[in-house]
Amino acid sequence: MDRYLIRDVSDTAMLVAACRAIETERSDALFTDPLAGRLAGERGRKIAGSMPHRAVTLWTVAIRTVVVDRFVSSAITAGVESVLNLGAGLDTRPYRMALPSSLRWIEVDQRNILDLKDELLRAETPKCRVERIALDLAVRQDRRELFDAIGSTSSDTIVITEGFVPYLSRDTVARLAADLSEQPTFRLWVTEYFSPAVIRWRTASIWGVLDRLQRKSRSMRNASFRFDPGDWHRFFADEGWHLKEMKYLGEESVRLHRPVPMPWFVKPLHPFMPRARRQQMLRMTGYALLERALDPEPAGSRPRPRPRPRPTEHSGNAGWVMEPFVRSPSPGRSAQGSRWPPGCPPLRSWHRARRPKLAGLLGSGEARRCLGA
Ligand SMILES: C[S@@+](CC[C@H](N)C(=O)[O-])C[C@H]1O[C@@H](n2cnc3c(N)ncnc32)[C@H](O)[C@@H]1O
């Protein structure tokens, strides 16, 4: 048996679900996620229990969940019609948030985690139209084809990468950001922010080295954080994404009356720290709402989105791991015999183009994935 509880990055989805389940059980819970416990299972709780900085992990997931919920709600109120959640893991927002039934919510993650999610949520009904796609998002060609397919069939879209980009290399995140910015309908993007101090701490300082040794020797050895953007703002701006709004987790936690659990050696020093230093500590990590930059326009002209690239010809890449299904908020509405409930067929043409490959990949049993049908 693997001595490390987290065997690969997909297991971190269970960790996050366990954190949300633990938050839900608190008398002062910041949100309730009734399905999180089921999704996390015993394994998720064990993983959460094994984390070297358990209290900080629980705190981070709780605050970030509230922050991302609010970004999503505000975007929907402002007219966003689709949500694209990359590295969606075991997140249950389509089931627990108040959402319009017309909203299109697309979740992308690795096959094993989406299979588990399908299985455990089979009896549940989401509040909106949910589509799940199993894909290795690190494979650029596949990702770009998926973005083309979604971008050309959706209108105003918010992309979420919550707890996902830290596991990717700098180059992969840069290319991901560029690929997202090519889609005119992908207007907003919610993603993590790390201050330069956090990055330095993780990569250079003695505490960072000790921390990494401890993490590597324990829980996170098989799912290390890799993303080091350098200058975070410049990194995303260079790839076509501008900051629209930042929510620092420390500051949000003060507002939510859930102060950050400090290490024992920092606590007694904290009141004596200069104000600027304390402020800096509150702004170490956060979640950013990015907005897709428009092409520079001649002075005086109206801004126009970048031209949308034509969907590429399917190149017959052998690496497809794709399994779309759509779950309707009202399964009874589905057309008889159709895998795609009426009103939510946006990936149908994409799927159709790949049917021969999919048939081979999925086999007859697995092909019946549209729970709404
Ligand atoms: C820490 S979890 C976060 C899950 C979810 N966003 C949440 O906050 O509940 C990270 C997720 O990213 C997914 N992930 C990491 N690398 C991936 C890749 N290359 N392709 C698809 N999913 C990936 C993992 O499977 C995992 O579900």
The ligand as an ORCA input file, in Angstrom:
! r2SCAN-3c Opt
* xyz 0 1
  C      -7.519     20.722     -4.943
  S      -8.614     19.976     -6.049
  C      -9.791     21.294     -6.232
  C     -11.137     20.801     -6.668
  C     -12.218     21.871     -6.807
  N     -11.823     22.941     -7.688
  C     -12.614     22.391     -5.472
  O     -12.194     23.493     -5.094
  O     -13.350     21.675     -4.790
  C      -7.711     20.027     -7.585
  C      -8.445     19.378     -8.721
  O      -7.724     19.628     -9.930
  C      -7.807     18.469    -10.717
  N      -6.703     18.442    -11.672
  C      -5.393     18.635    -11.412
  N      -4.672     18.498    -12.541
  C      -5.560     18.225    -13.537
  C      -5.437     17.985    -14.937
  N      -4.255     18.005    -15.534
  N      -6.551     17.744    -15.645
  C      -7.766     17.730    -15.050
  N      -7.955     17.961    -13.732
  C      -6.855     18.189    -12.986
  C      -7.690     17.346     -9.720
  O      -8.148     16.104    -10.243
  C      -8.530     17.867     -8.578
  O      -9.860     17.467     -8.690
*
